[in-house]
Amino acid sequence: MERTIKQHIIALEKAALEAWNEGNPDAYMELYAEDYTYFDPSLDRRLDGYDAIKAYYDKLRGQINVDKFAMLNPEVQIINDSAAVLSFNLHAHERDDFYRWNCTEVYVRQDDGQWKIIHTHWSYIMPMLR
């Protein structure tokens, strides 16, 4: 069962990334819980709640156009079959630009059995400055 949950979580994330990379945030929006929270290095504070992330994504709709991406090293840690933490590295090519990200997603199984994301944290992969 644990392996099935891990595969399911990774499949949900990949499908949402594929839509996002074509400028469509709807697949992610379907995964977010009402009490969702979001950290992104391009924002100066955490976004709290479904409405806040929807407003943010509506501004980005149609502006993302990733040519290819790779979800690297996905790891799903399951907590009592009711929560899961997905972490991975993302490499994305958008025209001549190359982006490297770290991502952590916290999924919770809802009463209806669906997995919803309650928290996301994105950060840039970069070498430490000395």
LINNOR-V583587 format. One record per backbone hydrogen bond with DSSP energy under -1.0 kcal/mol. CO is the residue of the C=O (numbers start at 1). NH is the residue of the N-H. If there is no record, write none. Layout:
BEGIN
CO_NH, CO_NH
END
This chain:
BEGIN
1_5, 2_6, 3_7, 4_8, 5_9, 6_10, 7_11, 8_12, 9_13, 10_14, 11_15, 12_16, 13_17, 14_18, 15_19, 16_20, 17_21, 19_22, 19_24, 20_23, 21_66, 23_62, 25_29, 26_30, 28_31, 28_32, 31_117, 33_36, 34_50, 36_49, 37_120, 38_47, 39_122, 40_43, 47_38, 49_53, 50_54, 51_55, 52_56, 53_57, 54_58, 55_59, 57_61, 60_63, 68_93, 70_91, 72_89, 75_87, 77_85, 79_82, 79_83, 82_109, 83_79, 84_107, 85_77, 86_105, 87_75, 88_103, 89_72, 90_101, 91_70, 92_99, 93_67, 93_68, 94_97, 97_94, 99_92, 100_125, 101_90, 102_123, 103_88, 104_121, 105_86, 106_118, 106_119, 107_84, 108_116, 110_113, 114_110, 116_108, 117_33, 118_37, 119_106, 120_39, 121_104, 123_102
END
